[in-house]
Amino acid sequence: MPHQLRVVDEELDASPVDVVLCDPLFLAGMPLVLRPRTERPRALALGFLPLMAPLPALPPATNPLASARNAAIRRVARRFLRPITRLAHEQVRALTGAGTDLLPLDRPARSEGILQMTAPGFEYPRTTAEVPAPIHFVGPTTTSATTCGGTLQMDPLPDNVRVADFLPYDELLPRCDVMFTNGGYGGVNHALRYAVPLVCVGASEDKRDVAARVTWSGVGVGISRPALSRRAARRAVHRVLGGTAYRSRARELADQIAAGPSTDEVVALICGADPTRGGPRVAR
């Protein structure tokens, strides 16, 4: 955090800056947003990962048991994160003189806005008390591709399998009936852009959270595991292809993405007037 903030401050001192667009995991963003607004540029968070604030992000409770479970999970999570939270608070105090109760990964909630790269229907609803920052759902606005790392251990390949170093999503996905994915946030949202339902299997990094959103939003089958057997994978794909519910819901989210801001409007959100003081806004 101190080293990252020093680099940011060097850039801020070198030339006028109107806005800082932060990675949600960028630790220097925490002391930056806790500075007085008159002493810093606008700070925005680019949500290319699942929105985790308030940490941990959980599906809305639908009954008292689920409410109690969510409350217990949040207490355990805060206790688990206590050492890193204490260190972050000490560093923020040393860097800014400000005290805070903010969890490090909740920092986007205190920014001037969050540009979340998905559709509204793919993220759990939040109240303004939970996330004071305006949430702008901008969809998967960048062009993505996927590559395979390492060596594919299949020889010979089945006749219906193709292997490529580069896959242009915008050309491939409109031809797909289902996407089987490890749960990368960008790839999942590109599939939704083209109304492609999903089978999402993953357990590393943010993959569990993406799989949970796939299930919660109704756009496919989300499984929070590192891998599946062939039989289980086949069953999951057949489940998605066996009816119209998943594709219909994926179409609803594709429509939400299509109704979202254009690239020019996203640029206006970043470079335009401060959303907290009037100017371009996108519906939450």
N, C-alpha and C positions, 0 to 999 in steps of 0.2 A: 504493500500500500504506500509507504513513504516514497519509494523509488518511482513508482508509477506517477504519483502526484507531482513529484519534482519535475518529471519530464513534461507533464501537462502544463505545469506552471511556467516552464521555460518557453513552451509554445505560446501560451497566453501573453507572456511578457514580450515576445518577439514581434507580434503583430496583432491587430485587432481581431477578435473572434466573437461571433454572434451566438454560436450554438456549439455545444459539445455533444456528439452522438455516441453513446457508450454501449459497449458490449455489456449484457446483463451480469457477466461474471467479472467485470473490470473493477478491481477492489478500490482503485483511486476514485471511482465514482461516489463512494460513500462519503468521504470527507468533502468532496466537491459539492454535493447537493446539500450538505449540512452547513456550508458557508452561507452568510447572509446573501439574499438574492441580489442586493446592490453591489456585491463584491465579486460576482462571477457571471459568466454568460448563462444563457438558458442551457439546461441539461436535459437531454432526451435519452430514453433507453430504446434500443433496437431489439425487439423480441423475436430473435431467431431460435429461441429455445422455449419450451413450455413456460408460461407465466407462473412463477412459483410463489409470488407474494399473495397473501401472507403465508409464510413458510410454516409447515408443509402445505401445499395446495392439495385440497381433497375434494372429491365430488360432493355436491350439496347433500346434506342429510335429508332423508325422506321420512324418518321416523325417530322416536326418542332414543332407540338403541343406537342408531347410526350417529345421532348427535353426541351421545356419550362416548362412542368410539372415537369420533373425530376430535373431541376435546382431550381425550386421553392420549391420542397420537401426538397432538400438538404439545402437550406437556412433556411427553417423553422426548420429542424432537428438540425442544428448547433446552432440556437438561443435557441431551447428548451434545448439543452445539455450544454449551456454556463456555468451554475453554477457548474456542476460536472467537466467540462473541466477546468475551472479556478482553482478549488481545486486540480485537478490532476497536472496541470502545477506548482502550488505553491509547491506541495509535491515533484515533480521531481526536481525542482530547489533546494529545501532544501536538497534532498538526493544526488544529483549528481552535482549540480552547473550548469546544462545545461538548457538552454531555449529551448522551442519547440512549434510548432504549431500543434502537433499531437493530434488527438482525442484519448481518452483512448482505445476504441474498435478497432482503426485502428493499434494498436501496431504490430500485426502479419506482416503487410506490411513492417516493418522496421527490421524484423528478418532476419536470414540467410537462411530461407526457411520455406515454409508452406507445411505440409503433410496433404492434404485435402482428407478426407475419402469418396470420391465419384468418379464418372466418369467425364471426361471433359465436356461432353454434359449436365450435370446437373447443372453446375455453369455458371453464367453470365461471358462473356469474359471480361478481364481486360487488359489495356495497362500497360507496365512497368512503365509509369509515374504514374499511379494510384496505382499499387502494385509493388514496386521495387523488393521485395523478390521473388525468384523463387517459383512457385507453382508446387508441385509434387502431381499428382492425384494417390493416392495409393489404392483407393477402400475401401470397408468395410472389412478391414483385420482382424478384431477380430470377434469371435463367439458371437452372441447375443441371448438373450432370452427375453421373455416378461412376465410380471405378471400383474394380476388385483388387484388393491388396493381396500379395502373396501368390501362391500357386494353387490353381484349381485341381484338386485331387480326384478327378473323374476321367477315366480312360478305359474304353472309349466313351464319348458323350452320347446320350440318347439322341435319337433322330430329331426330337422336337426341342432340343436345347441349343441356344445360341450364346456365345461368349464374346464380349466386346470390351475394349478398353475405355470406350466413351459411348454414353447413351444420351442422346438429346431428348430430354423428357418431353419437350413441347411437340416433338414428332412421334415419339413412342406411345405416350400415355393415351392419346385419343383413340388408339387402336386396341387398348387393353380392356378386358372384362373384369379383371381383378388385379390388384398389386399385392404381392407377397414381399414384405419388407422387414428389416430389423428395427424399424421405428425411428429413423432419422426424421427430425421435425420438418426439414425442408422437403424431403422426398414425399412424406405423407401429405403435406399441404399441396404439393404439386399434383398428386393424385386427386385430391379433392377438387382442385381447380378444374379438372376434366371429368368430375363426377365418377371417378373410379373407386369402387369400394375396396376395402383393405383387409388383409390378414397381416397383423403386426405382431411379431415375436421378437422380444428383446428384453434384456435385463441390465445392460451396462449404461453408464452415464445417465442421460435423461430418458432412456428407452422405456423404463417402467412407466414413467409419467405419460409418455406418448401413447403407449399401449392402453393405459387406463382411459385416456381421452377418446381413443378410437372406440372402445366399448361404450363409454358413457354417452358419447354423441350419437351412437347408433349407425356409424358409417362402416362398421366392419367388426371383425373379431380381434380383440387385443389380448395377448397372452404374455404375461410378465415372466418369461423364462428365457434362459440363454439359447435353447434349441428345442426342437421338436423331433419326434420320430417321424419317419415317412408316413406312417399310417395316420398319425395325429395331424400332420400337415395336410395330407390329402382330405381328411375329414373337415378341417377348418375351411379349406378352399371350397369344397362342395357345399358347405353350409352357407357360405357367402353367395355362391352362384345358384343355390337351390331355390331362391325366391326373389322377390323384387324389393323387399324392405330396405336392405342395405344400399342398393343402388339408388333407390328413391331418396333416401336420406342424404347420400353423397351428392345427389343432384341438388337438393335444397342448399347444401353448403356451397356447391359450385355457384349457385345463383347468388348467394350472399357475397362470395368473392367477386363475382362479375359486377355486382352493384357497389362494390367498394371503390376506394379512390383510385384514380389513374396514377401513372408514374408522375405526371406533372403535379397532381394534387398532393402526392406524397412529398415531392420536393418542396411544395409550398408549405406543408406542415413543418418541415425541417427548417426552411429558410425564411418563412413568412413571419407574420406578427406572432407575438407570444400568445399561445392558445388560452392562457389564464387571464389575458387582458383583452380578449376579442381577437378575431382573425379567423383563419381557416380552421374548421373543425370537422371531424368525422364522427358520426353517431357511434355511441358506445355499443 
